[in-house]
Amino acid sequence: MAADLDTAAALQARVDALEAENARLAATAVETPDRARNHPGRWRPVVSALCIIIATILVPLSIVTAWARVELVDTDRFVATMGPIIDDPAVQAVIVDRTTAAIEEQLNLEQVTDDLFDGIAQLGLPPRAAAALELLRAPAAQGAQSVIDQTVTRLVGSEAFADIWERALSASHRTMVAVAEGDRDGAVSIDDAGVVGIELGPIIAEVKTRLIDRGVGAAAAIPEVDRTIVVGQVDQVATLRVAYPAAVAAGVWLPIVTLALFIAGILIARRRTTALLGAGVGLIVGSATLALALAIGPLVLGVVAADQQLPGTAMTAIYTQVVQNMSQTAVVGIVLGIVLAVLAWSQGRWQPAVALRRSVGSANDAVRSSLASRGFDTGGFGRWMQRYRVLVRTAICALGIVWLWLLRPLGVGEIAGVLVVGLVAWWLCELLRTPPTTAPTTRPADPAEASGEGEDAVIVTS
């Protein structure tokens, strides 16, 4: 009888406890909508999406302005970018043609040859000798022109020409910077029409020296030539001086603003994994847009060159060299966006992602158990890896990004190699960490999350 009374008392106590807990939960359920009405937070998804959309639009602009800033302020970088252009046969042909034309214009070989043969004819040669001399007049002029053509062609195609080319590029870049910054003491001045070009003076001076060395005495008459290959046109120097500092500032701050907008969009969002997924997709879209625009550039350039009767092959070669670094940066941006999107999706609340995490967690548990049965124990290091696992994962991603940056120019093999190494490193770190031995308890569902407005749930897998 006493035992029955004890059981009844225990049951009553249990019922009272459950009723109290039910009342507490009911009160919480009533207070939550009121709190939601007072602090709805409806602006967070809108602001988050707006930040990510603006950052996506700024991605291609950030890449272009960052590249332009480096090329504008760093002469060595400019020379390193434009220097390899001289190895292209089409560009060499243009330089040979322009240089030869400038020398022949200054030297006037036909006039020099005529003066020479007229002077010889006045010496009173016999008729047969005079007739033979007339037959040599045209071949002599053509021979002299051929010597000049061969000398210029060999010079432009030689390895030594790289030094001359780099000096010309350096002079052009320093001139542009000097004019943009208001410095009139540059190596070469830009004319009032705003023409910016690559100086032919050093090239012609080197050709003159080589012609003299080859016994072409008439080459000594070649004066100092102030001739340029036009590479740009600035209608107003004042406009250049305003645009130059603006472009330099944009190259510094626009990438920072873009990154800040992506971070702000992720931090403001209620569902941060969804926002991170959106940031990854935005980075993919922005970078792919720039890559596509740069890829169709040669087609547009070819049409323009045909209309303007310009050397289309040479212009395409120069364009390809100029945009190479931007194209590689766009590829890195696409890869980074894919990685971020995949990581964000794998940590989301979508059913396939949850199933994937459970499968990976079970596989890792099986491997750890197998290693533990063989006496493998990570000890304190494993506990440290568990505690700072987010930091370790972030470090792996950062190192992968740096590696991709250093490997430029990138190909499919380089990108695939970095991804494989990164995934292997990630998996090894997962095996080395020591997860908690107790399974996490299931907490009551947050009404905000149940309504789809809460932060993404983080499902912890071992």
DOLUMMI-571244 format. One record per residue (C-alpha): residue in one letter; chain; x, z, y. Coordinates in Angstrom, 2 decimals, decimal comma. Last residue first. Layout:
! residues N
(site 'A'; 'A'; (X; Z; Y))
...
END
This chain:
! residues 462
(site 'S'; 'A'; (32,11; -36,35; 13,89))
(site 'T'; 'A'; (29,31; -37,77; 15,88))
(site 'V'; 'A'; (27,93; -36,33; 19,05))
(site 'I'; 'A'; (24,82; -38,00; 20,39))
(site 'V'; 'A'; (24,86; -37,96; 24,15))
(site 'A'; 'A'; (21,34; -38,26; 25,53))
(site 'D'; 'A'; (21,06; -40,65; 28,43))
(site 'E'; 'A'; (20,06; -38,93; 31,62))
(site 'G'; 'A'; (16,38; -38,45; 32,24))
(site 'E'; 'A'; (13,64; -40,76; 33,46))
(site 'G'; 'A'; (12,22; -42,08; 30,15))
(site 'S'; 'A'; (9,16; -39,81; 30,09))
(site 'A'; 'A'; (10,61; -37,90; 27,15))
(site 'E'; 'A'; (13,82; -37,53; 29,14))
(site 'A'; 'A'; (11,94; -35,84; 31,97))
(site 'P'; 'A'; (10,03; -33,68; 29,48))
(site 'D'; 'A'; (13,36; -32,49; 28,07))
(site 'A'; 'A'; (13,18; -32,43; 24,29))
(site 'P'; 'A'; (13,96; -29,10; 22,72))
(site 'R'; 'A'; (17,54; -28,80; 21,49))
(site 'T'; 'A'; (18,68; -29,90; 18,04))
(site 'T'; 'A'; (21,57; -27,81; 16,88))
(site 'P'; 'A'; (25,05; -29,26; 16,65))
(site 'A'; 'A'; (26,62; -29,26; 13,17))
(site 'T'; 'A'; (29,18; -26,61; 12,55))
(site 'T'; 'A'; (32,72; -27,59; 11,56))
(site 'P'; 'A'; (33,58; -28,86; 15,02))
(site 'P'; 'A'; (35,66; -32,08; 14,97))
(site 'T'; 'A'; (39,44; -32,06; 14,35))
(site 'R'; 'A'; (41,05; -35,07; 16,06))
(site 'L'; 'A'; (43,54; -37,22; 14,16))
(site 'L'; 'A'; (40,96; -39,57; 12,66))
(site 'E'; 'A'; (39,43; -40,40; 16,05))
(site 'C'; 'A'; (42,90; -40,95; 17,52))
(site 'L'; 'A'; (43,64; -43,40; 14,71))
(site 'W'; 'A'; (40,39; -45,27; 15,44))
(site 'W'; 'A'; (41,18; -45,65; 19,14))
(site 'A'; 'A'; (44,72; -46,83; 18,42))
(site 'V'; 'A'; (43,34; -49,42; 15,99))
(site 'L'; 'A'; (40,76; -50,55; 18,54))
(site 'G'; 'A'; (43,40; -50,89; 21,27))
(site 'V'; 'A'; (45,80; -52,83; 19,02))
(site 'V'; 'A'; (43,00; -55,24; 18,06))
(site 'L'; 'A'; (41,89; -55,68; 21,68))
(site 'V'; 'A'; (45,45; -56,28; 22,91))
(site 'G'; 'A'; (46,06; -58,88; 20,21))
(site 'A'; 'A'; (42,77; -60,68; 20,88))
(site 'I'; 'A'; (43,62; -60,98; 24,59))
(site 'E'; 'A'; (47,12; -62,28; 23,87))
(site 'G'; 'A'; (45,91; -64,77; 21,27))
(site 'V'; 'A'; (43,12; -66,17; 23,45))
(site 'G'; 'A'; (45,58; -66,85; 26,24))
(site 'L'; 'A'; (46,72; -64,88; 29,23))
(site 'P'; 'A'; (49,15; -65,79; 31,98))
(site 'R'; 'A'; (49,54; -62,86; 32,37))
(site 'L'; 'A'; (50,80; -60,32; 29,82))
(site 'L'; 'A'; (51,41; -57,59; 32,41))
(site 'W'; 'A'; (47,74; -57,46; 33,44))
(site 'L'; 'A'; (46,57; -57,36; 29,83))
(site 'W'; 'A'; (48,92; -54,44; 29,16))
(site 'V'; 'A'; (47,63; -52,59; 32,24))
(site 'I'; 'A'; (44,05; -53,01; 31,03))
(site 'G'; 'A'; (44,96; -51,80; 27,54))
(site 'L'; 'A'; (46,77; -48,79; 28,97))
(site 'A'; 'A'; (43,67; -47,87; 30,99))
(site 'C'; 'A'; (41,38; -48,19; 27,93))
(site 'I'; 'A'; (43,69; -46,03; 25,79))
(site 'A'; 'A'; (43,95; -43,44; 28,57))
(site 'T'; 'A'; (40,16; -43,25; 28,87))
(site 'R'; 'A'; (39,86; -42,64; 25,14))
(site 'V'; 'A'; (42,44; -39,86; 25,32))
(site 'L'; 'A'; (40,72; -38,24; 28,29))
(site 'V'; 'A'; (37,36; -38,33; 26,51))
(site 'R'; 'A'; (38,95; -36,82; 23,37))
(site 'Y'; 'A'; (40,37; -33,88; 25,30))
(site 'R'; 'A'; (38,92; -31,05; 23,21))
(site 'Q'; 'A'; (38,99; -32,95; 19,93))
(site 'M'; 'A'; (42,55; -34,14; 20,49))
(site 'W'; 'A'; (43,59; -30,57; 21,27))
(site 'R'; 'A'; (41,93; -29,37; 18,04))
(site 'G'; 'A'; (43,79; -32,05; 16,11))
(site 'F'; 'A'; (47,08; -31,04; 17,71))
(site 'G'; 'A'; (46,41; -27,43; 16,81))
(site 'G'; 'A'; (46,15; -28,23; 13,11))
(site 'T'; 'A'; (46,50; -31,93; 12,17))
(site 'D'; 'A'; (46,11; -31,15; 8,47))
(site 'F'; 'A'; (47,01; -33,54; 5,60))
(site 'G'; 'A'; (47,06; -31,67; 2,28))
(site 'R'; 'A'; (45,82; -34,46; 0,03))
(site 'S'; 'A'; (42,27; -33,12; 0,06))
(site 'A'; 'A'; (42,49; -33,12; 3,86))
(site 'L'; 'A'; (43,27; -36,86; 3,88))
(site 'S'; 'A'; (40,21; -37,65; 1,76))
(site 'S'; 'A'; (38,04; -35,39; 3,87))
(site 'R'; 'A'; (39,30; -37,06; 7,04))
(site 'V'; 'A'; (38,57; -40,52; 5,59))
(site 'A'; 'A'; (35,05; -39,51; 4,55))
(site 'D'; 'A'; (34,38; -37,93; 7,93))
(site 'N'; 'A'; (35,56; -41,12; 9,65))
(site 'A'; 'A'; (33,18; -43,22; 7,56))
(site 'S'; 'A'; (30,30; -40,86; 8,30))
(site 'G'; 'A'; (31,05; -40,95; 12,03))
(site 'V'; 'A'; (31,25; -44,75; 12,02))
(site 'S'; 'A'; (27,90; -44,99; 10,26))
(site 'R'; 'A'; (26,31; -42,42; 12,55))
(site 'R'; 'A'; (27,66; -44,14; 15,63))
(site 'L'; 'A'; (26,38; -47,52; 14,43))
(site 'A'; 'A'; (22,93; -46,11; 13,67))
(site 'V'; 'A'; (22,72; -44,64; 17,16))
(site 'A'; 'A'; (23,83; -47,95; 18,68))
(site 'P'; 'A'; (21,27; -49,89; 16,64))
(site 'Q'; 'A'; (18,56; -47,40; 17,73))
(site 'W'; 'A'; (19,33; -47,62; 21,44))
(site 'R'; 'A'; (20,21; -44,26; 22,91))
(site 'G'; 'A'; (23,49; -45,40; 24,44))
(site 'Q'; 'A'; (27,10; -44,66; 23,46))
(site 'S'; 'A'; (27,70; -47,97; 21,67))
(site 'W'; 'A'; (26,10; -49,86; 24,55))
(site 'A'; 'A'; (28,46; -48,30; 27,08))
(site 'L'; 'A'; (31,51; -49,08; 24,95))
(site 'V'; 'A'; (30,38; -52,69; 24,44))
(site 'A'; 'A'; (29,67; -53,19; 28,14))
(site 'L'; 'A'; (32,99; -51,65; 29,21))
(site 'V'; 'A'; (34,96; -53,82; 26,76))
(site 'I'; 'A'; (33,10; -56,97; 27,80))
(site 'G'; 'A'; (33,67; -56,21; 31,48))
(site 'L'; 'A'; (37,39; -55,67; 30,88))
(site 'V'; 'A'; (37,63; -59,01; 29,08))
(site 'I'; 'A'; (35,82; -60,81; 31,90))
(site 'G'; 'A'; (37,98; -59,13; 34,54))
(site 'V'; 'A'; (41,16; -60,08; 32,67))
(site 'V'; 'A'; (39,96; -63,69; 32,59))
(site 'A'; 'A'; (39,28; -63,56; 36,34))
(site 'T'; 'A'; (42,80; -62,25; 36,92))
(site 'Q'; 'A'; (44,18; -65,18; 34,92))
(site 'S'; 'A'; (42,20; -67,63; 37,03))
(site 'M'; 'A'; (43,38; -66,01; 40,25))
(site 'N'; 'A'; (46,99; -66,23; 39,08))
(site 'Q'; 'A'; (46,66; -69,92; 38,25))
(site 'V'; 'A'; (44,85; -70,84; 41,46))
(site 'V'; 'A'; (47,92; -72,16; 43,31))
(site 'Q'; 'A'; (49,47; -73,90; 40,32))
(site 'T'; 'A'; (46,28; -75,74; 39,46))
(site 'Y'; 'A'; (45,76; -76,75; 43,10))
(site 'I'; 'A'; (49,30; -78,15; 43,36))
(site 'A'; 'A'; (48,87; -80,19; 40,18))
(site 'T'; 'A'; (45,48; -81,43; 41,36))
(site 'M'; 'A'; (46,95; -82,47; 44,71))
(site 'A'; 'A'; (49,75; -84,35; 42,93))
(site 'T'; 'A'; (47,31; -86,20; 40,69))
(site 'G'; 'A'; (44,99; -87,04; 43,59))
(site 'P'; 'A'; (47,65; -88,60; 45,84))
(site 'L'; 'A'; (45,50; -89,04; 48,98))
(site 'Q'; 'A'; (43,23; -91,96; 49,84))
(site 'Q'; 'A'; (40,82; -89,67; 51,73))
(site 'D'; 'A'; (37,82; -90,60; 49,58))
(site 'A'; 'A'; (39,89; -90,54; 46,38))
(site 'A'; 'A'; (41,43; -87,19; 47,28))
(site 'V'; 'A'; (37,98; -85,71; 47,95))
(site 'V'; 'A'; (36,66; -86,90; 44,58))
(site 'G'; 'A'; (39,73; -85,55; 42,76))
(site 'L'; 'A'; (39,44; -82,21; 44,54))
(site 'V'; 'A'; (35,85; -81,81; 43,38))
(site 'L'; 'A'; (36,88; -82,40; 39,78))
(site 'P'; 'A'; (39,99; -80,21; 40,17))
(site 'G'; 'A'; (37,81; -77,30; 41,43))
(site 'I'; 'A'; (35,50; -77,29; 38,40))
(site 'A'; 'A'; (37,64; -74,67; 36,65))
(site 'L'; 'A'; (38,09; -72,55; 39,78))
(site 'A'; 'A'; (34,33; -72,26; 40,20))
(site 'L'; 'A'; (33,87; -71,40; 36,53))
(site 'A'; 'A'; (36,55; -68,68; 36,66))
(site 'L'; 'A'; (34,99; -67,24; 39,83))
(site 'T'; 'A'; (31,54; -67,08; 38,26))
(site 'A'; 'A'; (33,01; -65,64; 35,05))
(site 'S'; 'A'; (34,61; -62,80; 37,03))
(site 'G'; 'A'; (31,36; -61,90; 38,78))
(site 'V'; 'A'; (29,20; -62,21; 35,65))
(site 'I'; 'A'; (31,58; -60,22; 33,43))
(site 'L'; 'A'; (32,04; -57,49; 36,04))
(site 'G'; 'A'; (28,29; -57,27; 36,44))
(site 'V'; 'A'; (27,81; -57,03; 32,67))
(site 'G'; 'A'; (30,29; -54,15; 32,54))
(site 'A'; 'A'; (28,63; -52,44; 35,51))
(site 'G'; 'A'; (25,21; -52,83; 33,87))
(site 'L'; 'A'; (26,50; -51,22; 30,68))
(site 'L'; 'A'; (27,94; -48,40; 32,76))
(site 'A'; 'A'; (24,54; -48,01; 34,43))
(site 'T'; 'A'; (22,85; -47,82; 31,03))
(site 'T'; 'A'; (25,41; -45,22; 29,92))
(site 'R'; 'A'; (24,77; -43,37; 33,14))
(site 'R'; 'A'; (21,06; -42,96; 32,67))
(site 'R'; 'A'; (20,02; -41,09; 35,79))
(site 'A'; 'A'; (22,20; -43,36; 37,92))
(site 'I'; 'A'; (24,11; -41,99; 40,90))
(site 'L'; 'A'; (27,43; -41,69; 39,05))
(site 'I'; 'A'; (27,34; -45,20; 37,59))
(site 'G'; 'A'; (26,30; -46,95; 40,80))
(site 'A'; 'A'; (28,87; -44,94; 42,76))
(site 'I'; 'A'; (31,63; -46,03; 40,36))
(site 'F'; 'A'; (30,67; -49,71; 40,67))
(site 'L'; 'A'; (30,38; -49,40; 44,44))
(site 'A'; 'A'; (33,79; -47,71; 44,68))
(site 'L'; 'A'; (35,38; -50,51; 42,65))
(site 'T'; 'A'; (33,97; -53,14; 44,98))
(site 'V'; 'A'; (34,97; -51,18; 48,09))
(site 'I'; 'A'; (38,54; -50,84; 46,80))
(site 'P'; 'A'; (38,70; -54,56; 45,95))
(site 'L'; 'A'; (37,45; -55,37; 49,49))
(site 'W'; 'A'; (39,83; -52,98; 51,23))
(site 'V'; 'A'; (43,29; -54,44; 50,75))
(site 'G'; 'A'; (42,61; -58,17; 50,60))
(site 'A'; 'A'; (40,05; -57,79; 53,36))
(site 'A'; 'A'; (42,70; -56,27; 55,63))
(site 'V'; 'A'; (45,08; -59,18; 55,03))
(site 'A'; 'A'; (42,31; -61,72; 55,57))
(site 'A'; 'A'; (41,29; -60,06; 58,85))
(site 'P'; 'A'; (44,93; -59,87; 59,97))
(site 'Y'; 'A'; (45,28; -63,66; 59,41))
(site 'A'; 'A'; (41,86; -64,74; 60,71))
(site 'V'; 'A'; (42,46; -63,70; 64,32))
(site 'R'; 'A'; (45,90; -65,27; 64,60))
(site 'L'; 'A'; (44,69; -68,36; 62,79))
(site 'T'; 'A'; (41,80; -68,75; 65,21))
(site 'A'; 'A'; (44,23; -68,55; 68,12))
(site 'V'; 'A'; (46,30; -71,30; 66,51))
(site 'Q'; 'A'; (43,32; -73,58; 66,74))
(site 'D'; 'A'; (42,71; -76,60; 64,56))
(site 'V'; 'A'; (44,86; -75,23; 61,76))
(site 'Q'; 'A'; (45,79; -78,01; 59,39))
(site 'G'; 'A'; (47,48; -77,54; 56,07))
(site 'V'; 'A'; (50,05; -78,84; 53,63))
(site 'V'; 'A'; (51,52; -81,66; 55,75))
(site 'I'; 'A'; (54,79; -82,93; 54,35))
(site 'T'; 'A'; (57,10; -82,47; 57,30))
(site 'R'; 'A'; (59,59; -84,50; 59,31))
(site 'D'; 'A'; (62,18; -83,35; 61,85))
(site 'V'; 'A'; (65,10; -85,55; 60,83))
(site 'E'; 'A'; (68,66; -84,86; 61,87))
(site 'P'; 'A'; (70,20; -88,28; 62,32))
(site 'I'; 'A'; (71,10; -90,76; 59,57))
(site 'A'; 'A'; (74,10; -92,70; 60,89))
(site 'A'; 'A'; (76,41; -91,14; 58,32))
(site 'A'; 'A'; (74,29; -92,87; 55,71))
(site 'A'; 'A'; (75,88; -96,16; 56,75))
(site 'G'; 'A'; (79,02; -95,11; 54,90))
(site 'V'; 'A'; (77,35; -95,30; 51,52))
(site 'G'; 'A'; (80,42; -94,28; 49,48))
(site 'R'; 'A'; (78,74; -92,03; 46,92))
(site 'D'; 'A'; (79,82; -88,91; 48,82))
(site 'I'; 'A'; (78,15; -90,31; 51,93))
(site 'L'; 'A'; (74,95; -90,77; 49,99))
(site 'R'; 'A'; (75,18; -87,21; 48,64))
(site 'T'; 'A'; (75,56; -85,70; 52,09))
(site 'K'; 'A'; (72,66; -87,72; 53,48))
(site 'V'; 'A'; (70,46; -86,67; 50,54))
(site 'E'; 'A'; (71,20; -83,00; 51,30))
(site 'A'; 'A'; (70,29; -83,47; 54,97))
(site 'I'; 'A'; (67,11; -85,29; 53,93))
(site 'I'; 'A'; (66,01; -82,34; 51,80))
(site 'P'; 'A'; (66,84; -79,74; 54,46))
(site 'G'; 'A'; (64,82; -81,68; 57,07))
(site 'L'; 'A'; (61,81; -82,40; 54,83))
(site 'E'; 'A'; (59,99; -79,28; 56,02))
(site 'I'; 'A'; (56,83; -78,31; 54,20))
(site 'G'; 'A'; (53,83; -78,44; 56,51))
(site 'V'; 'A'; (51,55; -76,69; 58,99))
(site 'V'; 'A'; (49,90; -78,83; 61,68))
(site 'G'; 'A'; (48,24; -76,77; 64,42))
(site 'A'; 'A'; (47,81; -79,63; 66,92))
(site 'D'; 'A'; (50,11; -77,79; 69,33))
(site 'D'; 'A'; (52,99; -78,12; 66,91))
(site 'I'; 'A'; (54,06; -75,41; 64,52))
(site 'S'; 'A'; (57,58; -74,13; 65,16))
(site 'V'; 'A'; (60,31; -73,88; 62,55))
(site 'A'; 'A'; (62,62; -70,91; 61,87))
(site 'G'; 'A'; (60,24; -68,55; 63,65))
(site 'D'; 'A'; (60,99; -67,14; 67,09))
(site 'R'; 'A'; (57,48; -67,70; 68,49))
(site 'D'; 'A'; (56,08; -64,57; 66,89))
(site 'G'; 'A'; (52,32; -64,27; 67,53))
(site 'E'; 'A'; (51,53; -62,74; 64,13))
(site 'A'; 'A'; (49,85; -65,89; 62,86))
(site 'V'; 'A'; (52,65; -68,03; 64,32))
(site 'A'; 'A'; (55,35; -65,95; 62,65))
(site 'V'; 'A'; (53,44; -65,80; 59,35))
(site 'M'; 'A'; (53,02; -69,58; 59,29))
(site 'T'; 'A'; (56,66; -70,16; 60,19))
(site 'R'; 'A'; (57,89; -67,69; 57,59))
(site 'H'; 'A'; (55,84; -69,52; 54,98))
(site 'S'; 'A'; (57,17; -72,94; 55,96))
(site 'A'; 'A'; (60,78; -71,75; 56,06))
(site 'S'; 'A'; (60,44; -70,05; 52,68))
(site 'L'; 'A'; (58,92; -73,20; 51,16))
(site 'A'; 'A'; (61,76; -75,36; 52,51))
(site 'R'; 'A'; (64,37; -72,91; 51,21))
(site 'E'; 'A'; (62,62; -72,88; 47,82))
(site 'W'; 'A'; (62,68; -76,67; 47,64))
(site 'I'; 'A'; (66,38; -76,84; 48,48))
(site 'D'; 'A'; (67,14; -74,25; 45,80))
(site 'A'; 'A'; (64,98; -76,09; 43,25))
(site 'F'; 'A'; (66,82; -79,33; 44,08))
(site 'A'; 'A'; (69,84; -78,09; 42,15))
(site 'E'; 'A'; (67,90; -78,51; 38,91))
(site 'S'; 'A'; (67,74; -82,26; 39,47))
(site 'G'; 'A'; (64,59; -84,39; 39,66))
(site 'V'; 'A'; (64,46; -84,38; 43,47))
(site 'L'; 'A'; (68,17; -85,27; 43,69))
(site 'R'; 'A'; (67,99; -87,98; 41,07))
(site 'T'; 'A'; (65,04; -89,62; 42,80))
(site 'V'; 'A'; (66,63; -89,34; 46,26))
(site 'T'; 'A'; (69,88; -90,88; 45,04))
(site 'Q'; 'A'; (68,12; -93,62; 43,11))
(site 'D'; 'A'; (65,95; -94,58; 46,07))
(site 'I'; 'A'; (68,91; -94,54; 48,46))
(site 'V'; 'A'; (70,98; -96,72; 46,14))
(site 'S'; 'A'; (68,04; -99,11; 45,72))
(site 'Q'; 'A'; (67,69; -99,43; 49,50))
(site 'A'; 'A'; (71,38; -100,33; 49,76))
(site 'G'; 'A'; (70,96; -102,87; 46,99))
(site 'Q'; 'A'; (67,89; -104,38; 48,61))
(site 'A'; 'A'; (69,75; -104,82; 51,88))
(site 'A'; 'A'; (72,72; -106,38; 50,08))
(site 'P'; 'A'; (70,44; -108,57; 47,96))
(site 'A'; 'A'; (68,84; -109,96; 51,15))
(site 'R'; 'A'; (72,12; -110,86; 52,92))
(site 'L'; 'A'; (74,02; -112,10; 49,87))
(site 'L'; 'A'; (72,67; -115,66; 50,05))
(site 'E'; 'A'; (73,62; -115,81; 53,72))
(site 'L'; 'A'; (77,22; -114,96; 52,81))
(site 'A'; 'A'; (77,28; -117,80; 50,30))
(site 'A'; 'A'; (76,27; -120,19; 53,07))
(site 'A'; 'A'; (78,93; -118,78; 55,39))
(site 'A'; 'A'; (81,55; -119,14; 52,66))
(site 'R'; 'A'; (80,55; -122,78; 52,08))
(site 'P'; 'A'; (80,62; -123,50; 55,79))
(site 'P'; 'A'; (84,06; -121,96; 56,34))
(site 'L'; 'A'; (84,00; -118,60; 58,11))
(site 'G'; 'A'; (84,33; -118,43; 61,87))
(site 'L'; 'A'; (84,33; -114,64; 62,39))
(site 'Q'; 'A'; (80,82; -114,81; 63,85))
(site 'A'; 'A'; (79,35; -114,84; 60,33))
(site 'I'; 'A'; (80,89; -111,42; 59,66))
(site 'G'; 'A'; (79,15; -109,92; 62,71))
(site 'D'; 'A'; (75,86; -111,52; 61,72))
(site 'F'; 'A'; (76,28; -110,07; 58,21))
(site 'L'; 'A'; (76,74; -106,52; 59,51))
(site 'D'; 'A'; (74,00; -106,73; 62,16))
(site 'D'; 'A'; (71,57; -108,10; 59,57))
(site 'T'; 'A'; (72,43; -105,31; 57,13))
(site 'V'; 'A'; (71,92; -102,60; 59,74))
(site 'Q'; 'A'; (68,62; -104,17; 60,82))
(site 'E'; 'A'; (67,38; -104,37; 57,25))
(site 'L'; 'A'; (68,50; -100,83; 56,52))
(site 'N'; 'A'; (66,52; -99,25; 59,34))
(site 'L'; 'A'; (68,28; -95,82; 59,13))
(site 'Q'; 'A'; (65,55; -93,61; 60,61))
(site 'E'; 'A'; (62,68; -95,44; 58,96))
(site 'E'; 'A'; (64,61; -95,84; 55,74))
(site 'I'; 'A'; (65,31; -92,10; 55,63))
(site 'A'; 'A'; (61,66; -91,15; 56,32))
(site 'A'; 'A'; (60,37; -93,63; 53,73))
(site 'T'; 'A'; (62,76; -92,30; 51,12))
(site 'T'; 'A'; (61,67; -88,71; 51,78))
(site 'R'; 'A'; (57,96; -89,56; 51,64))
(site 'D'; 'A'; (58,26; -91,58; 48,43))
(site 'V'; 'A'; (60,54; -89,06; 46,69))
(site 'I'; 'A'; (58,29; -86,15; 47,73))
(site 'V'; 'A'; (55,19; -87,91; 46,39))
(site 'A'; 'A'; (56,93; -88,80; 43,13))
(site 'Q'; 'A'; (58,14; -85,23; 42,66))
(site 'V'; 'A'; (54,57; -83,97; 43,07))
(site 'A'; 'A'; (53,36; -86,37; 40,39))
(site 'P'; 'A'; (56,25; -85,44; 38,07))
(site 'D'; 'A'; (55,40; -81,70; 38,20))
(site 'D'; 'A'; (58,54; -79,55; 38,29))
(site 'I'; 'A'; (58,28; -79,22; 42,07))
(site 'I'; 'A'; (55,09; -77,19; 41,67))
(site 'P'; 'A'; (57,11; -74,41; 40,03))
(site 'G'; 'A'; (58,09; -73,11; 43,51))
(site 'M'; 'A'; (54,57; -72,64; 44,88))
(site 'T'; 'A'; (53,79; -69,32; 43,23))
(site 'A'; 'A'; (57,30; -67,83; 43,25))
(site 'V'; 'A'; (57,77; -69,06; 46,84))
(site 'F'; 'A'; (54,57; -67,32; 47,92))
(site 'R'; 'A'; (55,58; -64,16; 46,07))
(site 'D'; 'A'; (58,94; -64,15; 47,85))
(site 'T'; 'A'; (57,26; -64,74; 51,22))
(site 'D'; 'A'; (54,95; -61,75; 50,78))
(site 'V'; 'A'; (52,30; -61,27; 53,48))
(site 'L'; 'A'; (50,09; -64,31; 52,98))
(site 'E'; 'A'; (50,47; -64,77; 49,22))
(site 'V'; 'A'; (49,73; -61,10; 48,58))
(site 'R'; 'A'; (46,71; -61,17; 50,88))
(site 'A'; 'A'; (45,37; -64,35; 49,29))
(site 'W'; 'A'; (45,44; -62,81; 45,81))
(site 'A'; 'A'; (43,52; -59,73; 46,94))
(site 'T'; 'A'; (41,12; -61,94; 48,89))
(site 'V'; 'A'; (40,39; -64,16; 45,89))
(site 'I'; 'A'; (39,93; -61,31; 43,40))
(site 'S'; 'A'; (37,74; -59,32; 45,78))
(site 'L'; 'A'; (35,58; -62,33; 46,60))
(site 'P'; 'A'; (34,98; -62,94; 42,90))
(site 'V'; 'A'; (33,96; -59,28; 42,37))
(site 'L'; 'A'; (31,92; -58,89; 45,58))
(site 'I'; 'A'; (28,67; -60,23; 44,14))
(site 'T'; 'A'; (28,97; -57,87; 41,17))
(site 'A'; 'A'; (29,67; -54,95; 43,52))
(site 'I'; 'A'; (26,47; -55,75; 45,43))
(site 'I'; 'A'; (24,47; -55,79; 42,18))
(site 'I'; 'A'; (26,06; -52,53; 40,96))
(site 'C'; 'A'; (25,33; -50,71; 44,22))
(site 'L'; 'A'; (21,73; -51,99; 44,30))
(site 'A'; 'A'; (21,12; -50,91; 40,70))
(site 'S'; 'A'; (22,33; -47,39; 41,47))
(site 'V'; 'A'; (20,31; -47,22; 44,67))
(site 'V'; 'A'; (17,13; -48,22; 42,84))
(site 'P'; 'A'; (17,75; -45,95; 39,85))
(site 'R'; 'A'; (18,48; -42,99; 42,15))
(site 'W'; 'A'; (15,67; -43,45; 44,67))
(site 'R'; 'A'; (13,02; -42,12; 42,28))
(site 'G'; 'A'; (14,59; -38,69; 42,42))
(site 'P'; 'A'; (11,11; -37,09; 42,09))
(site 'H'; 'A'; (12,09; -33,78; 43,61))
(site 'N'; 'A'; (8,82; -32,05; 44,61))
(site 'R'; 'A'; (6,75; -34,08; 42,15))
(site 'A'; 'A'; (9,27; -33,52; 39,37))
(site 'R'; 'A'; (9,33; -29,81; 40,10))
(site 'D'; 'A'; (5,54; -29,73; 39,84))
(site 'P'; 'A'; (5,72; -31,82; 36,65))
(site 'T'; 'A'; (8,24; -29,31; 35,21))
(site 'E'; 'A'; (6,37; -26,14; 36,18))
(site 'V'; 'A'; (3,39; -26,79; 33,88))
(site 'A'; 'A'; (5,59; -27,62; 30,89))
(site 'T'; 'A'; (7,68; -24,51; 31,55))
(site 'A'; 'A'; (4,56; -22,37; 31,61))
(site 'A'; 'A'; (3,45; -23,90; 28,31))
(site 'L'; 'A'; (6,88; -23,24; 26,82))
(site 'R'; 'A'; (6,73; -19,60; 27,86))
(site 'A'; 'A'; (3,19; -19,23; 26,48))
(site 'N'; 'A'; (4,27; -20,76; 23,18))
(site 'E'; 'A'; (7,23; -18,39; 23,00))
(site 'A'; 'A'; (4,93; -15,45; 23,60))
(site 'E'; 'A'; (2,50; -16,70; 20,96))
(site 'L'; 'A'; (5,37; -17,14; 18,50))
(site 'A'; 'A'; (6,58; -13,59; 19,13))
(site 'D'; 'A'; (3,06; -12,17; 18,70))
(site 'V'; 'A'; (2,66; -14,06; 15,42))
(site 'R'; 'A'; (5,98; -12,74; 14,15))
(site 'A'; 'A'; (5,04; -9,19; 15,07))
(site 'Q'; 'A'; (1,74; -9,64; 13,29))
(site 'L'; 'A'; (3,56; -10,96; 10,22))
(site 'A'; 'A'; (5,91; -8,00; 10,24))
(site 'A'; 'A'; (3,06; -5,57; 10,65))
(site 'A'; 'A'; (1,17; -7,19; 7,77))
(site 'T'; 'A'; (4,27; -7,01; 5,56))
(site 'D'; 'A'; (4,86; -3,35; 6,43))
(site 'L'; 'A'; (1,20; -2,54; 5,71))
(site 'D'; 'A'; (1,41; -4,33; 2,36))
(site 'A'; 'A'; (4,52; -2,35; 1,46))
(site 'A'; 'A'; (2,81; 0,90; 2,35))
(site 'M'; 'A'; (0,00; 0,00; 0,00))
END
